């Protein structure tokens, strides 16, 4: 019998998950269906559906398709969950002996996307 707090192992096989590598806002992300990713701010509102058509790689667990540079006909459908700001980054300029000091802060805007479906 399993002790309290210890989960018993099950013999379920993992289903082959479709995975994709997408490019948006100049960055690449590896996504699965159901993932939530944080990307640079997109001009979309909360609840909007977004299609990312720059798919660089698609894998279904058995077969891997690599694009040259993009996979033809592949799309990733996502929904905008919300927007926000990242952590503050301090930019501090300093020159010794001349009393030069400048302090600025920056917070990057981002958009949260929920991946709904990978179409290939």
Jmol script that loads the backbone (N, CA, C; Angstrom):
load data "model"
ATOM      1  N   UNK A   1       0.832  -1.178   0.000  1.00  0.00           N
ATOM      2  CA  UNK A   1       0.000   0.000   0.000  1.00  0.00           C
ATOM      3  C   UNK A   1       0.878   1.244   0.000  1.00  0.00           C
ATOM      4  N   UNK A   2       0.505   2.231  -0.766  1.00  0.00           N
ATOM      5  CA  UNK A   2       1.284   3.459  -0.882  1.00  0.00           C
ATOM      6  C   UNK A   2       1.095   4.315   0.368  1.00  0.00           C
ATOM      7  N   UNK A   3       2.183   4.962   0.782  1.00  0.00           N
ATOM      8  CA  UNK A   3       2.114   5.838   1.946  1.00  0.00           C
ATOM      9  C   UNK A   3       1.405   7.139   1.577  1.00  0.00           C
ATOM     10  N   UNK A   4       0.981   7.861   2.595  1.00  0.00           N
ATOM     11  CA  UNK A   4       0.298   9.136   2.364  1.00  0.00           C
ATOM     12  C   UNK A   4       1.259  10.119   1.701  1.00  0.00           C
ATOM     13  N   UNK A   5       0.795  10.809   0.669  1.00  0.00           N
ATOM     14  CA  UNK A   5       1.625  11.788  -0.021  1.00  0.00           C
ATOM     15  C   UNK A   5       2.421  11.212  -1.175  1.00  0.00           C
ATOM     16  N   UNK A   6       2.427   9.890  -1.346  1.00  0.00           N
ATOM     17  CA  UNK A   6       3.161   9.265  -2.439  1.00  0.00           C
ATOM     18  C   UNK A   6       2.151   8.738  -3.439  1.00  0.00           C
ATOM     19  N   UNK A   7       2.285   9.155  -4.686  1.00  0.00           N
ATOM     20  CA  UNK A   7       1.356   8.711  -5.709  1.00  0.00           C
ATOM     21  C   UNK A   7       1.799   7.358  -6.255  1.00  0.00           C
ATOM     22  N   UNK A   8       0.822   6.497  -6.484  1.00  0.00           N
ATOM     23  CA  UNK A   8       1.129   5.201  -7.079  1.00  0.00           C
ATOM     24  C   UNK A   8       1.351   5.383  -8.568  1.00  0.00           C
ATOM     25  N   UNK A   9       2.310   4.631  -9.128  1.00  0.00           N
ATOM     26  CA  UNK A   9       2.608   4.737 -10.548  1.00  0.00           C
ATOM     27  C   UNK A   9       1.553   3.988 -11.348  1.00  0.00           C
ATOM     28  N   UNK A  10       1.178   4.566 -12.463  1.00  0.00           N
ATOM     29  CA  UNK A  10       0.224   3.911 -13.351  1.00  0.00           C
ATOM     30  C   UNK A  10       0.945   3.493 -14.614  1.00  0.00           C
ATOM     31  N   UNK A  11       0.387   2.539 -15.318  1.00  0.00           N
ATOM     32  CA  UNK A  11       1.045   2.019 -16.510  1.00  0.00           C
ATOM     33  C   UNK A  11       0.419   2.577 -17.790  1.00  0.00           C
ATOM     34  N   UNK A  12      -0.070   3.818 -17.722  1.00  0.00           N
ATOM     35  CA  UNK A  12      -0.638   4.436 -18.911  1.00  0.00           C
ATOM     36  C   UNK A  12       0.485   4.897 -19.825  1.00  0.00           C
ATOM     37  N   UNK A  13       0.325   4.660 -21.121  1.00  0.00           N
ATOM     38  CA  UNK A  13       1.298   5.145 -22.080  1.00  0.00           C
ATOM     39  C   UNK A  13       0.980   6.596 -22.409  1.00  0.00           C
ATOM     40  N   UNK A  14       2.029   7.381 -22.607  1.00  0.00           N
ATOM     41  CA  UNK A  14       1.825   8.770 -22.990  1.00  0.00           C
ATOM     42  C   UNK A  14       1.414   8.822 -24.449  1.00  0.00           C
ATOM     43  N   UNK A  15       0.407   9.617 -24.739  1.00  0.00           N
ATOM     44  CA  UNK A  15      -0.021   9.807 -26.118  1.00  0.00           C
ATOM     45  C   UNK A  15       1.002  10.658 -26.849  1.00  0.00           C
ATOM     46  N   UNK A  16       1.177  10.390 -28.128  1.00  0.00           N
ATOM     47  CA  UNK A  16       2.113  11.163 -28.925  1.00  0.00           C
ATOM     48  C   UNK A  16       1.592  12.595 -29.063  1.00  0.00           C
ATOM     49  N   UNK A  17       2.342  13.535 -28.558  1.00  0.00           N
ATOM     50  CA  UNK A  17       1.938  14.932 -28.592  1.00  0.00           C
ATOM     51  C   UNK A  17       2.506  15.612 -29.829  1.00  0.00           C
ATOM     52  N   UNK A  18       1.696  16.428 -30.450  1.00  0.00           N
ATOM     53  CA  UNK A  18       2.181  17.219 -31.557  1.00  0.00           C
ATOM     54  C   UNK A  18       2.918  18.423 -30.991  1.00  0.00           C
ATOM     55  N   UNK A  19       4.118  18.606 -31.471  1.00  0.00           N
ATOM     56  CA  UNK A  19       4.979  19.681 -30.999  1.00  0.00           C
ATOM     57  C   UNK A  19       5.363  20.528 -32.206  1.00  0.00           C
ATOM     58  N   UNK A  20       5.558  21.823 -32.004  1.00  0.00           N
ATOM     59  CA  UNK A  20       5.960  22.707 -33.095  1.00  0.00           C
ATOM     60  C   UNK A  20       6.917  23.764 -32.564  1.00  0.00           C
ATOM     61  N   UNK A  21       7.753  24.259 -33.471  1.00  0.00           N
ATOM     62  CA  UNK A  21       8.610  25.403 -33.173  1.00  0.00           C
ATOM     63  C   UNK A  21       8.109  26.543 -34.048  1.00  0.00           C
ATOM     64  N   UNK A  22       7.682  27.633 -33.408  1.00  0.00           N
ATOM     65  CA  UNK A  22       7.123  28.770 -34.129  1.00  0.00           C
ATOM     66  C   UNK A  22       7.999  30.000 -33.919  1.00  0.00           C
ATOM     67  N   UNK A  23       7.886  30.920 -34.864  1.00  0.00           N
ATOM     68  CA  UNK A  23       8.629  32.170 -34.777  1.00  0.00           C
ATOM     69  C   UNK A  23       7.632  33.315 -34.744  1.00  0.00           C
ATOM     70  N   UNK A  24       7.725  34.142 -33.719  1.00  0.00           N
ATOM     71  CA  UNK A  24       6.879  35.321 -33.617  1.00  0.00           C
ATOM     72  C   UNK A  24       7.659  36.412 -32.885  1.00  0.00           C
ATOM     73  N   UNK A  25       7.527  37.624 -33.350  1.00  0.00           N
ATOM     74  CA  UNK A  25       8.198  38.783 -32.753  1.00  0.00           C
ATOM     75  C   UNK A  25       9.714  38.627 -32.738  1.00  0.00           C
ATOM     76  N   UNK A  26      10.265  37.913 -33.715  1.00  0.00           N
ATOM     77  CA  UNK A  26      11.709  37.746 -33.804  1.00  0.00           C
ATOM     78  C   UNK A  26      12.291  36.706 -32.871  1.00  0.00           C
ATOM     79  N   UNK A  27      11.447  35.949 -32.174  1.00  0.00           N
ATOM     80  CA  UNK A  27      11.919  34.912 -31.253  1.00  0.00           C
ATOM     81  C   UNK A  27      11.268  33.586 -31.599  1.00  0.00           C
ATOM     82  N   UNK A  28      11.888  32.489 -31.192  1.00  0.00           N
ATOM     83  CA  UNK A  28      11.358  31.157 -31.475  1.00  0.00           C
ATOM     84  C   UNK A  28      10.873  30.508 -30.181  1.00  0.00           C
ATOM     85  N   UNK A  29       9.755  29.782 -30.290  1.00  0.00           N
ATOM     86  CA  UNK A  29       9.140  29.126 -29.138  1.00  0.00           C
ATOM     87  C   UNK A  29       8.775  27.696 -29.503  1.00  0.00           C
ATOM     88  N   UNK A  30       9.004  26.753 -28.591  1.00  0.00           N
ATOM     89  CA  UNK A  30       8.547  25.377 -28.769  1.00  0.00           C
ATOM     90  C   UNK A  30       7.214  25.244 -28.049  1.00  0.00           C
ATOM     91  N   UNK A  31       6.179  24.803 -28.784  1.00  0.00           N
ATOM     92  CA  UNK A  31       4.836  24.783 -28.217  1.00  0.00           C
ATOM     93  C   UNK A  31       4.179  23.423 -28.408  1.00  0.00           C
ATOM     94  N   UNK A  32       3.274  23.089 -27.502  1.00  0.00           N
ATOM     95  CA  UNK A  32       2.389  21.923 -27.569  1.00  0.00           C
ATOM     96  C   UNK A  32       0.961  22.443 -27.464  1.00  0.00           C
ATOM     97  N   UNK A  33      -0.003  21.630 -27.817  1.00  0.00           N
ATOM     98  CA  UNK A  33      -1.400  22.020 -27.630  1.00  0.00           C
ATOM     99  C   UNK A  33      -1.675  22.147 -26.140  1.00  0.00           C
ATOM    100  N   UNK A  34      -2.322  23.232 -25.746  1.00  0.00           N
ATOM    101  CA  UNK A  34      -2.642  23.461 -24.340  1.00  0.00           C
ATOM    102  C   UNK A  34      -1.617  24.278 -23.590  1.00  0.00           C
ATOM    103  N   UNK A  35      -0.473  24.592 -24.204  1.00  0.00           N
ATOM    104  CA  UNK A  35       0.545  25.406 -23.543  1.00  0.00           C
ATOM    105  C   UNK A  35       0.113  26.857 -23.459  1.00  0.00           C
ATOM    106  N   UNK A  36       0.684  27.567 -22.505  1.00  0.00           N
ATOM    107  CA  UNK A  36       0.517  29.011 -22.392  1.00  0.00           C
ATOM    108  C   UNK A  36       1.908  29.608 -22.524  1.00  0.00           C
ATOM    109  N   UNK A  37       2.081  30.496 -23.519  1.00  0.00           N
ATOM    110  CA  UNK A  37       3.381  31.113 -23.729  1.00  0.00           C
ATOM    111  C   UNK A  37       3.267  32.621 -23.580  1.00  0.00           C
ATOM    112  N   UNK A  38       4.394  33.243 -23.253  1.00  0.00           N
ATOM    113  CA  UNK A  38       4.464  34.695 -23.095  1.00  0.00           C
ATOM    114  C   UNK A  38       5.341  35.227 -24.227  1.00  0.00           C
ATOM    115  N   UNK A  39       4.762  36.065 -25.100  1.00  0.00           N
ATOM    116  CA  UNK A  39       5.496  36.640 -26.233  1.00  0.00           C
ATOM    117  C   UNK A  39       5.491  38.147 -26.107  1.00  0.00           C
ATOM    118  N   UNK A  40       6.340  38.804 -26.905  1.00  0.00           N
ATOM    119  CA  UNK A  40       6.313  40.263 -26.929  1.00  0.00           C
ATOM    120  C   UNK A  40       4.932  40.732 -27.363  1.00  0.00           C
ATOM    121  N   UNK A  41       4.584  41.948 -27.007  1.00  0.00           N
ATOM    122  CA  UNK A  41       3.227  42.450 -27.193  1.00  0.00           C
ATOM    123  C   UNK A  41       2.768  42.378 -28.642  1.00  0.00           C
ATOM    124  N   UNK A  42       1.572  41.828 -28.832  1.00  0.00           N
ATOM    125  CA  UNK A  42       0.921  41.744 -30.138  1.00  0.00           C
ATOM    126  C   UNK A  42      -0.235  42.735 -30.175  1.00  0.00           C
ATOM    127  N   UNK A  43      -0.588  43.246 -31.363  1.00  0.00           N
ATOM    128  CA  UNK A  43      -1.702  44.202 -31.458  1.00  0.00           C
ATOM    129  C   UNK A  43      -3.052  43.488 -31.462  1.00  0.00           C
ATOM    130  N   UNK A  44      -3.328  42.691 -30.447  1.00  0.00           N
ATOM    131  CA  UNK A  44      -4.585  41.956 -30.321  1.00  0.00           C
ATOM    132  C   UNK A  44      -5.164  42.197 -28.940  1.00  0.00           C
ATOM    133  N   UNK A  45      -6.478  42.033 -28.826  1.00  0.00           N
ATOM    134  CA  UNK A  45      -7.147  42.223 -27.542  1.00  0.00           C
ATOM    135  C   UNK A  45      -7.413  40.874 -26.886  1.00  0.00           C
ATOM    136  N   UNK A  46      -7.729  40.920 -25.618  1.00  0.00           N
ATOM    137  CA  UNK A  46      -8.011  39.706 -24.855  1.00  0.00           C
ATOM    138  C   UNK A  46      -9.219  38.980 -25.451  1.00  0.00           C
ATOM    139  N   UNK A  47      -9.080  37.673 -25.662  1.00  0.00           N
ATOM    140  CA  UNK A  47     -10.150  36.873 -26.235  1.00  0.00           C
ATOM    141  C   UNK A  47     -10.044  36.685 -27.741  1.00  0.00           C
ATOM    142  N   UNK A  48      -9.174  37.456 -28.403  1.00  0.00           N
ATOM    143  CA  UNK A  48      -8.990  37.311 -29.848  1.00  0.00           C
ATOM    144  C   UNK A  48      -8.286  36.005 -30.178  1.00  0.00           C
ATOM    145  N   UNK A  49      -8.581  35.468 -31.358  1.00  0.00           N
ATOM    146  CA  UNK A  49      -7.877  34.293 -31.858  1.00  0.00           C
ATOM    147  C   UNK A  49      -6.754  34.759 -32.772  1.00  0.00           C
ATOM    148  N   UNK A  50      -5.581  34.125 -32.623  1.00  0.00           N
ATOM    149  CA  UNK A  50      -4.391  34.493 -33.375  1.00  0.00           C
ATOM    150  C   UNK A  50      -3.896  33.255 -34.110  1.00  0.00           C
ATOM    151  N   UNK A  51      -3.494  33.414 -35.371  1.00  0.00           N
ATOM    152  CA  UNK A  51      -2.871  32.335 -36.131  1.00  0.00           C
ATOM    153  C   UNK A  51      -1.414  32.681 -36.356  1.00  0.00           C
ATOM    154  N   UNK A  52      -0.534  31.780 -35.972  1.00  0.00           N
ATOM    155  CA  UNK A  52       0.896  31.959 -36.207  1.00  0.00           C
ATOM    156  C   UNK A  52       1.244  31.059 -37.379  1.00  0.00           C
ATOM    157  N   UNK A  53       1.615  31.668 -38.513  1.00  0.00           N
ATOM    158  CA  UNK A  53       1.882  30.875 -39.712  1.00  0.00           C
ATOM    159  C   UNK A  53       3.375  30.672 -39.969  1.00  0.00           C
ATOM    160  N   UNK A  54       4.232  31.253 -39.139  1.00  0.00           N
ATOM    161  CA  UNK A  54       5.663  31.031 -39.273  1.00  0.00           C
ATOM    162  C   UNK A  54       6.059  29.830 -38.416  1.00  0.00           C
ATOM    163  N   UNK A  55       5.837  28.625 -38.963  1.00  0.00           N
ATOM    164  CA  UNK A  55       6.139  27.372 -38.269  1.00  0.00           C
ATOM    165  C   UNK A  55       7.423  26.816 -38.860  1.00  0.00           C
ATOM    166  N   UNK A  56       8.441  26.625 -38.021  1.00  0.00           N
ATOM    167  CA  UNK A  56       9.744  26.172 -38.481  1.00  0.00           C
ATOM    168  C   UNK A  56       9.896  24.658 -38.426  1.00  0.00           C
ATOM    169  N   UNK A  57       9.170  23.993 -37.506  1.00  0.00           N
ATOM    170  CA  UNK A  57       9.295  22.550 -37.310  1.00  0.00           C
ATOM    171  C   UNK A  57       8.005  22.006 -36.739  1.00  0.00           C
ATOM    172  N   UNK A  58       7.612  20.804 -37.201  1.00  0.00           N
ATOM    173  CA  UNK A  58       6.430  20.124 -36.666  1.00  0.00           C
ATOM    174  C   UNK A  58       6.814  18.675 -36.392  1.00  0.00           C
ATOM    175  N   UNK A  59       6.427  18.184 -35.216  1.00  0.00           N
ATOM    176  CA  UNK A  59       6.695  16.798 -34.847  1.00  0.00           C
ATOM    177  C   UNK A  59       5.433  16.199 -34.247  1.00  0.00           C
ATOM    178  N   UNK A  60       5.081  14.978 -34.674  1.00  0.00           N
ATOM    179  CA  UNK A  60       3.911  14.310 -34.116  1.00  0.00           C
ATOM    180  C   UNK A  60       4.296  13.114 -33.253  1.00  0.00           C
ATOM    181  N   UNK A  61       5.544  13.005 -32.871  1.00  0.00           N
ATOM    182  CA  UNK A  61       6.002  11.899 -32.045  1.00  0.00           C
ATOM    183  C   UNK A  61       6.678  10.813 -32.850  1.00  0.00           C
ATOM    184  N   UNK A  62       6.307  10.667 -34.099  1.00  0.00           N
ATOM    185  CA  UNK A  62       6.905   9.659 -34.975  1.00  0.00           C
ATOM    186  C   UNK A  62       7.661  10.304 -36.128  1.00  0.00           C
ATOM    187  N   UNK A  63       7.063  11.334 -36.702  1.00  0.00           N
ATOM    188  CA  UNK A  63       7.629  11.984 -37.872  1.00  0.00           C
ATOM    189  C   UNK A  63       7.942  13.438 -37.556  1.00  0.00           C
ATOM    190  N   UNK A  64       9.129  13.876 -37.960  1.00  0.00           N
ATOM    191  CA  UNK A  64       9.547  15.259 -37.753  1.00  0.00           C
ATOM    192  C   UNK A  64       9.652  15.927 -39.119  1.00  0.00           C
ATOM    193  N   UNK A  65       8.982  17.077 -39.271  1.00  0.00           N
ATOM    194  CA  UNK A  65       9.039  17.838 -40.513  1.00  0.00           C
ATOM    195  C   UNK A  65       9.751  19.152 -40.229  1.00  0.00           C
ATOM    196  N   UNK A  66      10.882  19.358 -40.908  1.00  0.00           N
ATOM    197  CA  UNK A  66      11.658  20.579 -40.735  1.00  0.00           C
ATOM    198  C   UNK A  66      11.452  21.439 -41.969  1.00  0.00           C
ATOM    199  N   UNK A  67      11.126  22.694 -41.773  1.00  0.00           N
ATOM    200  CA  UNK A  67      10.885  23.602 -42.878  1.00  0.00           C
ATOM    201  C   UNK A  67      12.164  24.158 -43.462  1.00  0.00           C
ATOM    202  N   UNK A  68      12.064  24.650 -44.689  1.00  0.00           N
ATOM    203  CA  UNK A  68      13.213  25.269 -45.350  1.00  0.00           C
ATOM    204  C   UNK A  68      12.825  26.640 -45.886  1.00  0.00           C
ATOM    205  N   UNK A  69      12.678  27.692 -45.199  1.00  0.00           N
ATOM    206  CA  UNK A  69      12.787  27.816 -43.750  1.00  0.00           C
ATOM    207  C   UNK A  69      11.482  27.543 -43.007  1.00  0.00           C
ATOM    208  N   UNK A  70      10.313  27.544 -43.712  1.00  0.00           N
ATOM    209  CA  UNK A  70       9.029  27.326 -43.050  1.00  0.00           C
ATOM    210  C   UNK A  70       8.379  26.048 -43.558  1.00  0.00           C
ATOM    211  N   UNK A  71       7.550  25.428 -42.721  1.00  0.00           N
ATOM    212  CA  UNK A  71       6.780  24.246 -43.108  1.00  0.00           C
ATOM    213  C   UNK A  71       5.536  24.744 -43.842  1.00  0.00           C
ATOM    214  N   UNK A  72       5.352  24.270 -45.082  1.00  0.00           N
ATOM    215  CA  UNK A  72       4.210  24.720 -45.890  1.00  0.00           C
ATOM    216  C   UNK A  72       2.902  24.195 -45.319  1.00  0.00           C
ATOM    217  N   UNK A  73       1.915  25.066 -45.223  1.00  0.00           N
ATOM    218  CA  UNK A  73       0.579  24.685 -44.774  1.00  0.00           C
ATOM    219  C   UNK A  73       0.427  24.504 -43.274  1.00  0.00           C
ATOM    220  N   UNK A  74       1.480  24.692 -42.520  1.00  0.00           N
ATOM    221  CA  UNK A  74       1.406  24.509 -41.070  1.00  0.00           C
ATOM    222  C   UNK A  74       1.027  25.830 -40.394  1.00  0.00           C
ATOM    223  N   UNK A  75       0.147  25.740 -39.402  1.00  0.00           N
ATOM    224  CA  UNK A  75      -0.284  26.903 -38.630  1.00  0.00           C
ATOM    225  C   UNK A  75      -0.461  26.496 -37.185  1.00  0.00           C
ATOM    226  N   UNK A  76      -0.324  27.461 -36.309  1.00  0.00           N
ATOM    227  CA  UNK A  76      -0.605  27.256 -34.891  1.00  0.00           C
ATOM    228  C   UNK A  76      -1.700  28.237 -34.512  1.00  0.00           C
ATOM    229  N   UNK A  77      -2.804  27.707 -33.992  1.00  0.00           N
ATOM    230  CA  UNK A  77      -3.923  28.549 -33.582  1.00  0.00           C
ATOM    231  C   UNK A  77      -3.837  28.774 -32.080  1.00  0.00           C
ATOM    232  N   UNK A  78      -3.980  30.051 -31.688  1.00  0.00           N
ATOM    233  CA  UNK A  78      -3.857  30.410 -30.277  1.00  0.00           C
ATOM    234  C   UNK A  78      -4.912  31.461 -29.930  1.00  0.00           C
ATOM    235  N   UNK A  79      -5.141  31.611 -28.634  1.00  0.00           N
ATOM    236  CA  UNK A  79      -6.085  32.603 -28.131  1.00  0.00           C
ATOM    237  C   UNK A  79      -5.346  33.524 -27.175  1.00  0.00           C
ATOM    238  N   UNK A  80      -5.620  34.817 -27.262  1.00  0.00           N
ATOM    239  CA  UNK A  80      -4.989  35.802 -26.384  1.00  0.00           C
ATOM    240  C   UNK A  80      -5.658  35.733 -25.019  1.00  0.00           C
ATOM    241  N   UNK A  81      -4.874  35.448 -23.986  1.00  0.00           N
ATOM    242  CA  UNK A  81      -5.395  35.362 -22.620  1.00  0.00           C
ATOM    243  C   UNK A  81      -5.357  36.732 -21.949  1.00  0.00           C
ATOM    244  N   UNK A  82      -4.270  37.451 -22.163  1.00  0.00           N
ATOM    245  CA  UNK A  82      -4.155  38.763 -21.535  1.00  0.00           C
ATOM    246  C   UNK A  82      -2.844  39.431 -21.886  1.00  0.00           C
ATOM    247  N   UNK A  83      -2.655  40.611 -21.325  1.00  0.00           N
ATOM    248  CA  UNK A  83      -1.444  41.383 -21.529  1.00  0.00           C
ATOM    249  C   UNK A  83      -0.875  41.766 -20.176  1.00  0.00           C
ATOM    250  N   UNK A  84       0.387  42.133 -20.173  1.00  0.00           N
ATOM    251  CA  UNK A  84       0.998  42.547 -18.924  1.00  0.00           C
ATOM    252  C   UNK A  84       2.353  43.176 -19.157  1.00  0.00           C
ATOM    253  N   UNK A  85       3.050  43.434 -18.055  1.00  0.00           N
ATOM    254  CA  UNK A  85       4.386  43.997 -18.107  1.00  0.00           C
ATOM    255  C   UNK A  85       5.346  43.049 -17.402  1.00  0.00           C
ATOM    256  N   UNK A  86       6.546  42.957 -17.928  1.00  0.00           N
ATOM    257  CA  UNK A  86       7.584  42.129 -17.321  1.00  0.00           C
ATOM    258  C   UNK A  86       8.201  42.835 -16.130  1.00  0.00           C
ATOM    259  N   UNK A  87       9.226  42.203 -15.569  1.00  0.00           N
ATOM    260  CA  UNK A  87       9.921  42.794 -14.437  1.00  0.00           C
ATOM    261  C   UNK A  87      10.715  44.014 -14.876  1.00  0.00           C
ATOM    262  N   UNK A  88      10.918  44.935 -13.955  1.00  0.00           N
ATOM    263  CA  UNK A  88      11.658  46.153 -14.269  1.00  0.00           C
ATOM    264  C   UNK A  88      13.146  45.845 -14.414  1.00  0.00           C
ATOM    265  N   UNK A  89      13.731  46.378 -15.478  1.00  0.00           N
ATOM    266  CA  UNK A  89      15.167  46.270 -15.719  1.00  0.00           C
ATOM    267  C   UNK A  89      15.753  47.659 -15.514  1.00  0.00           C
ATOM    268  N   UNK A  90      16.772  47.746 -14.667  1.00  0.00           N
ATOM    269  CA  UNK A  90      17.402  49.026 -14.370  1.00  0.00           C
ATOM    270  C   UNK A  90      18.569  49.249 -15.334  1.00  0.00           C
ATOM    271  N   UNK A  91      18.581  50.425 -15.980  1.00  0.00           N
ATOM    272  CA  UNK A  91      19.683  50.818 -16.856  1.00  0.00           C
ATOM    273  C   UNK A  91      20.414  51.939 -16.122  1.00  0.00           C
ATOM    274  N   UNK A  92      21.655  51.668 -15.712  1.00  0.00           N
ATOM    275  CA  UNK A  92      22.416  52.630 -14.924  1.00  0.00           C
ATOM    276  C   UNK A  92      23.705  52.954 -15.656  1.00  0.00           C
ATOM    277  N   UNK A  93      23.876  54.235 -16.017  1.00  0.00           N
ATOM    278  CA  UNK A  93      25.090  54.693 -16.681  1.00  0.00           C
ATOM    279  C   UNK A  93      25.929  55.433 -15.645  1.00  0.00           C
ATOM    280  N   UNK A  94      27.241  55.188 -15.682  1.00  0.00           N
ATOM    281  CA  UNK A  94      28.117  55.763 -14.673  1.00  0.00           C
ATOM    282  C   UNK A  94      29.490  56.008 -15.282  1.00  0.00           C
ATOM    283  N   UNK A  95      29.998  57.209 -15.048  1.00  0.00           N
ATOM    284  CA  UNK A  95      31.375  57.526 -15.443  1.00  0.00           C
ATOM    285  C   UNK A  95      32.102  58.012 -14.195  1.00  0.00           C
ATOM    286  N   UNK A  96      33.190  57.368 -13.861  1.00  0.00           N
ATOM    287  CA  UNK A  96      33.891  57.751 -12.640  1.00  0.00           C
ATOM    288  C   UNK A  96      34.574  59.121 -12.762  1.00  0.00           C
ATOM    289  N   UNK A  97      34.710  59.780 -11.640  1.00  0.00           N
ATOM    290  CA  UNK A  97      35.464  61.022 -11.469  1.00  0.00           C
ATOM    291  C   UNK A  97      34.826  62.257 -12.103  1.00  0.00           C
ATOM    292  N   UNK A  98      33.684  62.137 -12.779  1.00  0.00           N
ATOM    293  CA  UNK A  98      33.071  63.314 -13.403  1.00  0.00           C
ATOM    294  C   UNK A  98      31.634  63.523 -12.934  1.00  0.00           C
ATOM    295  N   UNK A  99      31.208  62.821 -11.910  1.00  0.00           N
ATOM    296  CA  UNK A  99      29.867  62.934 -11.324  1.00  0.00           C
ATOM    297  C   UNK A  99      28.750  62.730 -12.347  1.00  0.00           C
ATOM    298  N   UNK A 100      28.936  61.762 -13.228  1.00  0.00           N
ATOM    299  CA  UNK A 100      27.927  61.450 -14.249  1.00  0.00           C
ATOM    300  C   UNK A 100      27.209  60.160 -13.854  1.00  0.00           C
ATOM    301  N   UNK A 101      25.926  60.286 -13.555  1.00  0.00           N
ATOM    302  CA  UNK A 101      25.116  59.116 -13.197  1.00  0.00           C
ATOM    303  C   UNK A 101      23.731  59.284 -13.809  1.00  0.00           C
ATOM    304  N   UNK A 102      23.238  58.272 -14.486  1.00  0.00           N
ATOM    305  CA  UNK A 102      21.895  58.289 -15.071  1.00  0.00           C
ATOM    306  C   UNK A 102      21.225  56.957 -14.749  1.00  0.00           C
ATOM    307  N   UNK A 103      20.034  57.021 -14.210  1.00  0.00           N
ATOM    308  CA  UNK A 103      19.317  55.805 -13.852  1.00  0.00           C
ATOM    309  C   UNK A 103      17.965  55.813 -14.541  1.00  0.00           C
ATOM    310  N   UNK A 104      17.683  54.755 -15.306  1.00  0.00           N
ATOM    311  CA  UNK A 104      16.406  54.614 -15.995  1.00  0.00           C
ATOM    312  C   UNK A 104      15.895  53.199 -15.761  1.00  0.00           C
ATOM    313  N   UNK A 105      14.586  53.049 -15.838  1.00  0.00           N
ATOM    314  CA  UNK A 105      13.982  51.737 -15.719  1.00  0.00           C
ATOM    315  C   UNK A 105      13.182  51.412 -16.968  1.00  0.00           C
ATOM    316  N   UNK A 106      13.010  50.117 -17.236  1.00  0.00           N
ATOM    317  CA  UNK A 106      12.246  49.686 -18.404  1.00  0.00           C
ATOM    318  C   UNK A 106      11.454  48.440 -18.040  1.00  0.00           C
ATOM    319  N   UNK A 107      10.185  48.397 -18.456  1.00  0.00           N
ATOM    320  CA  UNK A 107       9.349  47.204 -18.277  1.00  0.00           C
ATOM    321  C   UNK A 107       8.799  46.821 -19.642  1.00  0.00           C
ATOM    322  N   UNK A 108       9.159  45.637 -20.120  1.00  0.00           N
ATOM    323  CA  UNK A 108       8.739  45.163 -21.435  1.00  0.00           C
ATOM    324  C   UNK A 108       7.276  44.727 -21.395  1.00  0.00           C
ATOM    325  N   UNK A 109       6.499  45.120 -22.391  1.00  0.00           N
ATOM    326  CA  UNK A 109       5.109  44.694 -22.506  1.00  0.00           C
ATOM    327  C   UNK A 109       5.061  43.307 -23.139  1.00  0.00           C
ATOM    328  N   UNK A 110       4.139  42.466 -22.684  1.00  0.00           N
ATOM    329  CA  UNK A 110       4.013  41.127 -23.245  1.00  0.00           C
ATOM    330  C   UNK A 110       2.557  40.737 -23.413  1.00  0.00           C
ATOM    331  N   UNK A 111       2.333  39.684 -24.204  1.00  0.00           N
ATOM    332  CA  UNK A 111       1.009  39.114 -24.435  1.00  0.00           C
ATOM    333  C   UNK A 111       1.071  37.631 -24.095  1.00  0.00           C
ATOM    334  N   UNK A 112       0.078  37.139 -23.371  1.00  0.00           N
ATOM    335  CA  UNK A 112       0.007  35.718 -23.036  1.00  0.00           C
ATOM    336  C   UNK A 112      -0.905  35.019 -24.040  1.00  0.00           C
ATOM    337  N   UNK A 113      -0.399  33.926 -24.648  1.00  0.00           N
ATOM    338  CA  UNK A 113      -1.153  33.162 -25.632  1.00  0.00           C
ATOM    339  C   UNK A 113      -1.380  31.748 -25.129  1.00  0.00           C
ATOM    340  N   UNK A 114      -2.601  31.253 -25.295  1.00  0.00           N
ATOM    341  CA  UNK A 114      -2.926  29.847 -25.000  1.00  0.00           C
ATOM    342  C   UNK A 114      -2.981  29.129 -26.338  1.00  0.00           C
ATOM    343  N   UNK A 115      -2.146  28.111 -26.513  1.00  0.00           N
ATOM    344  CA  UNK A 115      -2.078  27.362 -27.772  1.00  0.00           C
ATOM    345  C   UNK A 115      -3.262  26.409 -27.810  1.00  0.00           C
ATOM    346  N   UNK A 116      -4.092  26.545 -28.840  1.00  0.00           N
ATOM    347  CA  UNK A 116      -5.288  25.716 -28.985  1.00  0.00           C
ATOM    348  C   UNK A 116      -5.051  24.507 -29.880  1.00  0.00           C
ATOM    349  N   UNK A 117      -4.395  24.723 -31.033  1.00  0.00           N
ATOM    350  CA  UNK A 117      -4.299  23.645 -32.013  1.00  0.00           C
ATOM    351  C   UNK A 117      -3.088  23.864 -32.910  1.00  0.00           C
ATOM    352  N   UNK A 118      -2.448  22.753 -33.296  1.00  0.00           N
ATOM    353  CA  UNK A 118      -1.348  22.777 -34.250  1.00  0.00           C
ATOM    354  C   UNK A 118      -1.833  22.077 -35.501  1.00  0.00           C
ATOM    355  N   UNK A 119      -1.927  22.816 -36.610  1.00  0.00           N
ATOM    356  CA  UNK A 119      -2.434  22.291 -37.875  1.00  0.00           C
ATOM    357  C   UNK A 119      -1.255  22.114 -38.823  1.00  0.00           C
ATOM    358  N   UNK A 120      -1.109  20.894 -39.359  1.00  0.00           N
ATOM    359  CA  UNK A 120      -0.013  20.671 -40.305  1.00  0.00           C
ATOM    360  C   UNK A 120      -0.496  19.921 -41.535  1.00  0.00           C
TER     361      UNK A 120
END
end "model"
wireframe off; spacefill off
backbone 0.3
color backbone group
